[in-house]
């Protein structure tokens, strides 16, 4: 493995904005390919690898002026290589041992380092890594934590360490961990799980500890020094999801333009909210909509989310702990104070004592949003809740979020993929671990048992591990901007971790 003993420098956020995306590089060609729907999935062309210099391809495009979709497709075929979906066929349908099947999937999802071709949107990583699968051919930030849970339990500590090295490399080069390793993801991050990933690694020596402290400090600076910070009415500071661009997403270019056009709102405003929704990992959900049934009312950047701020509280605590271990008492004291301030602000603005759950807060409207979601369990997962708050959240979960096949994402049916009836592997793990940590072992085990039943039922029917599931009817999930994907990194990881936590559920 590459020597990771390097210093991590604080990198200005502007560095990432200097890396051109396919839309930047190919301008009118990119726009025509996306708007004329040459490919059903907008991510296909965003991930295409040019066979020559982008300037030469653009010159050919202007010279040839391909007319019509067929001619345009033929032009793309001559000048680009298209990346196929990641297949995850392990060559078996052994429903008797789901854990063994998952172990056989890891090699299908593992990728080796490569130097991207000039003009490719792919970002270089120095070490091997695991991708989610399907259309997701690159590493993703928050997905990877849940994938790593399974890798660790399958004895693949080498891949866990390699992925940590990759994330440190991204922080060093770009000042943050992007949404995923594509140039078009660099303008945003995702839920900050890096501090939790470090807990999956064995104890490290002093040099590695200092390196990790530098990485944590850089990530914290990214989140707390830009427009993602919101000053609350009492002067406290909380965070929202943000993207530095206000243009259509490269990977959903036509869809974003259509959404903005239908909304009747300023297009840049809608694009910013769509991008912030993608940064949340919940793309998309009624959490981010003023009208749950009107996607054009998206307002993600107006929302102070409980999950993000709980993760940043944990990041501040991790900095304080690591700084103490490294003998940096001044840093430790400062970050302990930051964590305490954030905890107080979360209690003041996001905790709904009368309702018994943590809400998101609309800082434009000046009040909490009405959508109950599985994000309410983040403070339990991260150890932020009090015992009384945890008991109240557990009661709310039991009454309103527990479904026949696991944990509901929200209680609102909208057609968006992060709403009823879908359930998602990462949210099951967060709920189960959080409830178990606060003495709600029975409810935690119930969620685990029901979720595993859903995963196994779909596996027996399809032979696949899937991105999301319908937890009402115990079948593959639906909704969203693209077809259901199989693979699937975080489902594999969480399923494997749950089988290790509850071995009696193997039967």
HELIX and SHEET records of a PDB file:
HELIX    1   1 UNK A   14  UNK A   17  1                                   4    
HELIX    2   2 UNK A   22  UNK A   35  1                                  14    
HELIX    3   3 UNK A   42  UNK A   46  1                                   5    
HELIX    4   4 UNK A   54  UNK A   64  1                                  11    
HELIX    5   5 UNK A   68  UNK A   79  1                                  12    
HELIX    6   6 UNK A   98  UNK A  109  1                                  12    
HELIX    7   7 UNK A  141  UNK A  153  1                                  13    
HELIX    8   8 UNK A  157  UNK A  174  1                                  18    
HELIX    9   9 UNK A  183  UNK A  185  5                                   3    
HELIX   10  10 UNK A  194  UNK A  198  1                                   5    
HELIX   11  11 UNK A  206  UNK A  224  1                                  19    
HELIX   12  12 UNK A  250  UNK A  252  5                                   3    
HELIX   13  13 UNK A  253  UNK A  263  1                                  11    
HELIX   14  14 UNK A  267  UNK A  280  1                                  14    
HELIX   15  15 UNK A  286  UNK A  288  5                                   3    
HELIX   16  16 UNK A  295  UNK A  297  5                                   3    
HELIX   17  17 UNK A  300  UNK A  302  5                                   3    
HELIX   18  18 UNK A  306  UNK A  325  1                                  20    
HELIX   19  19 UNK A  329  UNK A  349  1                                  21    
HELIX   20  20 UNK A  374  UNK A  377  5                                   4    
HELIX   21  21 UNK A  378  UNK A  381  1                                   4    
HELIX   22  22 UNK A  387  UNK A  396  1                                  10    
HELIX   23  23 UNK A  397  UNK A  401  3                                   5    
HELIX   24  24 UNK A  425  UNK A  437  1                                  13    
HELIX   25  25 UNK A  441  UNK A  462  1                                  22    
HELIX   26  26 UNK A  489  UNK A  501  1                                  13    
HELIX   27  27 UNK A  503  UNK A  506  5                                   4    
SHEET    1   A 2 UNK A  49  UNK A  50  0                                        
SHEET    2   A 2 UNK A  80  UNK A  81 -1                                        
SHEET    1   B 2 UNK A 110  UNK A 111  0                                        
SHEET    2   B 2 UNK A 129  UNK A 130 -1                                        
SHEET    1   C 2 UNK A 229  UNK A 231  0                                        
SHEET    2   C 2 UNK A 237  UNK A 239 -1                                        
SHEET    1   D 3 UNK A 303  UNK A 304  0                                        
SHEET    2   D 3 UNK A 361  UNK A 362 -1                                        
SHEET    3   D 3 UNK A 367  UNK A 368 -1                                        
SHEET    1   E 2 UNK A 351  UNK A 352  0                                        
SHEET    2   E 2 UNK A 357  UNK A 358 -1                                        
SHEET    1   F 2 UNK A 402  UNK A 403  0                                        
SHEET    2   F 2 UNK A 406  UNK A 407 -1                                        
SHEET    1   G 3 UNK A 422  UNK A 423  0                                        
SHEET    2   G 3 UNK A 469  UNK A 470 -1                                        
SHEET    3   G 3 UNK A 475  UNK A 476 -1                                        
END                                                                             
